[in-house]
Amino acid sequence: MSHIPQIDYATASQEIKSAHDEEVRIRGRMTNMKRTLLHSPTAHRIYAEWFTLRAELGSIDDRSIWIFSHAISKASKSKIAVTFFRRALINAGFNPDALELSDEEALLDAFGKAIVADSNAIHTDIWTALKARYDSKTLVDLVAFAGIMLATAVFNNVVEIDFDPELEAFAETAD
C-alpha cells in the first residue's frame, strides 16, 4: 500500500484539479503515480517533463525508447515502470520476453542498465558507440531523459505506489 495517498479530486484545491484535468486532457488518462504526485502540482509538472524530453528525442523510435526505459526500470526494480513499458511493447505487437534487439536498441539497453548499475562508471565502449550514433544535443537529452526515468522508478519504489489495475495483465508474472 502506498505511503502517500492519491489525491481526492472532490476535495482537492483548484490548482490540483486544474493540473489533473490538464493531464487527462493531454494524455487521456491518470495513473496512480500521477494522482499521488498531484499533491504537488510542481512535482507533477517536473516528472511530466519526461514527455517533453521524449519529444526532443524524436529521431529515436518508440520501440528503442521503450527498451531504454524498460532497461532503466528493470535495473531499478520498479515493477510499475517495468510493466508500463511491457504494455507499450505488447500493445505494439512485440513480445518483451523475446525481443531481438537492433544495434541501436542493444546499445540503449546496455546504456540504461549501466546508468542504474553505476552512473560513475559507464563503460568507454558504450560512450564510444553512443557518440558515433548521436550528436551532443541528443546525448544530453538522452541522459536527461534517463534521469527522469530513474526518478520515476525511484518515486514509485520509495512511495510504494499502488499498482495500476490496467497494468496487471502486462506484468512479468501474468500469463
Legacy VTK file of the C-alpha trace (Angstrom):
# vtk DataFile Version 3.0
C-alpha trace
ASCII
DATASET POLYDATA
POINTS 175 float
0.000 0.000 0.000
1.223 3.427 -0.954
2.822 5.531 1.777
1.201 8.650 0.307
-2.468 8.569 -0.714
-3.684 9.636 -4.112
-5.403 12.988 -4.304
-9.124 13.114 -3.689
-10.381 15.094 -6.666
-13.604 16.112 -4.912
-11.754 17.833 -2.068
-8.637 18.949 -3.970
-7.676 22.580 -4.419
-8.488 24.307 -7.693
-4.763 24.229 -8.592
-4.661 20.444 -8.187
-7.950 19.969 -10.066
-6.655 22.115 -12.929
-3.404 20.128 -13.132
-5.391 16.886 -13.025
-7.779 17.991 -15.750
-4.924 19.183 -17.963
-3.106 15.844 -17.588
-6.257 13.948 -18.580
-6.833 16.327 -21.494
-3.275 15.932 -22.816
-2.616 12.247 -22.116
-6.107 10.807 -21.822
-5.531 9.028 -18.534
-4.359 9.435 -14.964
-2.068 6.857 -13.369
-1.792 6.157 -9.657
1.673 7.734 -9.663
0.319 10.933 -11.201
-2.621 11.004 -8.779
-0.084 10.844 -5.971
2.327 13.371 -7.485
-0.549 15.834 -7.837
-0.347 16.624 -4.122
2.380 18.869 -5.539
1.465 20.219 -8.980
5.088 21.381 -9.267
6.424 17.839 -8.724
3.865 16.510 -11.188
4.931 19.082 -13.800
8.617 18.235 -13.333
8.027 14.490 -13.744
5.838 15.197 -16.793
8.902 16.687 -18.488
9.600 13.041 -19.402
7.177 13.670 -22.281
8.970 16.875 -23.300
12.305 15.082 -23.486
10.718 12.159 -25.319
9.559 14.625 -27.965
13.088 16.040 -28.196
14.340 12.508 -28.864
12.145 12.211 -31.948
14.997 10.777 -34.002
14.898 7.677 -31.780
11.884 5.460 -32.495
9.350 4.471 -29.835
10.466 0.856 -29.536
14.066 1.933 -28.850
12.900 4.419 -26.212
10.665 1.784 -24.624
13.588 -0.662 -24.484
15.819 2.034 -22.953
13.138 2.946 -20.401
12.422 -0.718 -19.667
16.132 -1.360 -19.022
16.286 1.525 -16.530
13.046 0.405 -14.887
14.110 -3.229 -14.636
17.553 -2.370 -13.238
15.800 -0.071 -10.732
13.419 -2.883 -9.744
10.401 -0.688 -10.418
7.503 -3.053 -11.076
5.145 -0.288 -12.178
7.613 1.234 -14.634
8.695 -2.179 -15.978
5.089 -3.132 -16.581
4.259 0.225 -18.177
6.906 -0.384 -20.854
6.000 -4.063 -21.213
2.476 -2.876 -22.017
3.799 -0.419 -24.608
5.805 -3.158 -26.302
2.983 -5.719 -26.178
0.405 -3.238 -27.483
2.744 -2.506 -30.398
2.888 -6.225 -31.222
6.215 -7.140 -29.594
6.955 -9.841 -27.025
9.095 -8.142 -24.352
10.353 -11.539 -23.204
11.692 -12.481 -26.644
12.921 -9.294 -28.287
15.593 -9.411 -30.934
17.346 -6.096 -30.422
18.731 -3.948 -33.202
22.196 -2.483 -32.696
20.660 0.784 -31.504
18.269 -0.996 -29.127
21.073 -3.152 -27.702
23.154 -0.020 -27.131
20.305 1.788 -25.381
19.511 -1.317 -23.318
23.147 -1.546 -22.188
23.287 2.203 -21.513
20.105 2.117 -19.426
21.379 -0.800 -17.331
24.785 0.846 -16.909
23.252 4.113 -15.724
21.471 2.315 -12.898
24.350 -0.036 -12.068
26.910 2.754 -11.623
26.429 6.145 -13.220
30.042 6.944 -12.338
31.365 4.108 -14.472
29.654 3.967 -17.864
31.979 1.794 -19.925
34.050 3.557 -22.579
32.696 1.210 -25.256
29.162 2.366 -24.534
30.153 6.029 -24.733
32.117 5.431 -27.942
29.094 3.792 -29.576
26.714 6.493 -28.304
28.940 9.291 -29.646
29.210 7.552 -33.015
25.411 7.334 -33.277
24.127 10.579 -31.690
25.040 14.255 -31.675
25.726 16.154 -28.446
22.184 17.546 -28.094
20.687 14.079 -28.454
23.136 12.714 -25.882
22.212 15.475 -23.423
18.505 14.822 -23.964
19.034 11.064 -23.654
20.895 11.366 -20.335
18.333 13.866 -19.002
15.535 11.546 -20.124
17.249 8.673 -18.293
17.428 10.848 -15.186
13.703 11.472 -15.226
13.069 7.792 -15.958
15.236 6.873 -12.977
13.483 9.479 -10.818
10.140 7.961 -11.829
11.313 4.492 -10.817
12.637 5.828 -7.506
9.393 7.680 -6.761
7.315 4.569 -7.457
9.625 2.393 -5.351
10.058 4.709 -2.362
6.392 5.678 -2.089
5.266 2.136 -2.964
2.684 3.469 -5.380
-0.310 1.165 -5.719
-0.084 -0.914 -8.889
-2.414 0.366 -11.604
-5.076 -2.307 -12.251
-4.921 -1.775 -16.025
-1.255 -2.873 -15.954
-1.870 -6.223 -14.252
-2.350 -8.179 -17.488
1.082 -6.984 -18.693
3.097 -7.777 -15.548
6.008 -10.197 -15.890
4.183 -12.831 -13.879
0.955 -12.511 -15.918
0.023 -15.492 -18.077
LINES 1 176
175 0 1 2 3 4 5 6 7 8 9 10 11 12 13 14 15 16 17 18 19 20 21 22 23 24 25 26 27 28 29 30 31 32 33 34 35 36 37 38 39 40 41 42 43 44 45 46 47 48 49 50 51 52 53 54 55 56 57 58 59 60 61 62 63 64 65 66 67 68 69 70 71 72 73 74 75 76 77 78 79 80 81 82 83 84 85 86 87 88 89 90 91 92 93 94 95 96 97 98 99 100 101 102 103 104 105 106 107 108 109 110 111 112 113 114 115 116 117 118 119 120 121 122 123 124 125 126 127 128 129 130 131 132 133 134 135 136 137 138 139 140 141 142 143 144 145 146 147 148 149 150 151 152 153 154 155 156 157 158 159 160 161 162 163 164 165 166 167 168 169 170 171 172 173 174
